[in-house]
Amino acid sequence: MSTTKVIHALYNDDDILMDAVHKTRKAHHHIEEIFTPFPVHGLDKAMGIPPTRLAICSFIYGCIGLTVSVVMMNYIMIQDWPQDVGGKPSFSYIQNMPAFVPVMFELTVFFAAHLMVITFYMRSRLWPFKEAENPDVRTTDDHFLMEIAVNNNEEELLRFFSETGAVEVKVVDKH
């Protein structure tokens, strides 16, 4: 397993962190990761992370749920086991569709929600029993940590990040 060096710059305020992220991007240093105790609004845009495509997945999953519900109800209620409920015979799916709308809606939401959770966990690599990757326990309470890649410019980076308002800057071997 290879070891790479990274800089850990620790901040105690989210506004100072945002300013440091802007300065870091302007200086063309690569930010590996940022650990925060709470979501910081606009941090993803400041880091240059492209917008997520999870909404597209959600739409596709909802369409799959809608398709499954239509096919399932057509087979069960019209072809396989037609029933005369309240004097309304099941001649065709289209005639009975108003009665099926709640089921169609619920299965659309069910598929979208459950498949989105699975997609999120797979995309973020959060498997069951996965070890925590938090490099500093203070980031779960009140500090913010920026992890920056070191490319033979260790002294320059140490100087740069101590000037950005970091309360602690250190070089760490990342495994």
N, C-alpha and C positions, 0 to 999 in steps of 0.2 A: 504494500500500500504506500503510495507516494505522499510526501508531506510538502505542503506549500505554506508560505508565510503570508499572513494577512495582518493588517493594522486594525485594531479595535479602538475606535474613538467613541468615548462615552459622554453623553450629554445629559443635562438635568432639566432641560426645557424643550418643548416641542417647537417653539418658534426659532430657537437657536439651532436646533437640528435642521429645520427647513432651510434656514439661511446657509448652513454648512453644506447641505445637499446641493443647493444652487451653486455655491462656490466650487464644490468638488466636480460637478458636471462641467462647469465653465473651464476648469483647469484640466479637463479630459482624463480624470482618474476614474477607474472602473469600480463602481460600488457593487460588491458581491451581494450583500444583504443588509437589511435594517431590521432591528428587533425593537419593538415598542410595547409598552404596557397596555396601550389602548390604540384604536385606529386613529391615525392622524390624517385629517382631511387634506387631500391634494398631494400626499406624499408619493403616490404612484405616478402621477403626472410629473412631479418634480424629479423623480428618478428616471423618467423616460420609459417607463413600462407601457407597452402598447395596451389598448383597451382589450378587455376579455371578450371571448366569443362564446361564453357560456349561455347567453341569451338565445343564440342561434340553436344551441343544443336543446335548450328548454322548449323552444317552439317545435323542433323536430320530435322531441319526446311527447309533447302534447298531441301532435298529429298522429303519432303511433297509437297513443291511448284512445283517441277518437276513432281511429280505424278499427282497433280491436273491439271497442264497444259496439260499433255499428255491425261488424261481422258477427260478433257474439250474439247480439240481440236478434239479428235477422235469422241466424241459425236456430237459436233456442226458442224464440217466441213465434216465428213464422213457419219455419220448415220442420223442425224436429218435434215440437210439442205445442202446436197451436191451441189456444184456449179461448173460450168465449167468456170474457170478463165483463159482467154488467150489460150483456146484450150487444157487445161490440166485438164482432168476429174478427179474427186476424187473417184478412185476405192478402194484404201486402204490407211491407215495411213502411212505405210512404204514408199510408192511411193511419198507421199507428204511431208515427214518429213523435207527435206531441207528447205522448205518454212516456217515450223513451228519452226525452231531453235531459231529465235529471241524472239518469244513469250515464248518458254520454258526457255530461259535464263532470260528474264525479270521476269517471275513469280517465278523462283527459287530465284532470288535476292530479290524480293518483299516479299516473305514469310519469308526468312531468316532475312531480316532487321527488318520487323515489329514485328515478333514474338520474336526476340532478344531484342528489346526495351521493350516489355511487360515482358519478362522473367527477364531482368535486374531490372526493377522497382519492380517486385514482390519479387525477391531474396534479393534486398537491402532494401525492405520495404519502398520505397519512394512513398507513396500514395498522391493523390491530396489533397491539403490543410493541409499537414502534418506539424506539428510544427518543427522548426529547433532544432537540438540537440547540437548545438555548445556551449560548456560550457564557452568559453572566446572569446570575439569579436576580440582580438588581433591575433587569429589564422587565421583570414581572411585577414590579412595584412602582418605581418612580423615575427610572432612568431609560435613556434611549441609546442604543448601540448601533454604530455604523461600521460595517465590515468592508474593508477596501483591500483589493489585491495589491501585492507588492511585486514589482518587476525591477529589481536591482536599483530601486530608488528609495530605500528605507529611510535614510536621514532626511531627504527632502519631504517625504510624507509625514514623518514625525513632526517636523517643523511646521508644515502646512496645517496639519490638524490641530496642533496646539494653538495656532492663531485663529482658528474658526470658533473658538469658545468651548472646546471640549474640556471637561473636568478631568479626564484621564485618557491618555493615548499610550498604547503599548503594542508591541509586535508579538504575534502569537503564531505558533505552528498549528496549521489546520490539517487534520487527518482526513 
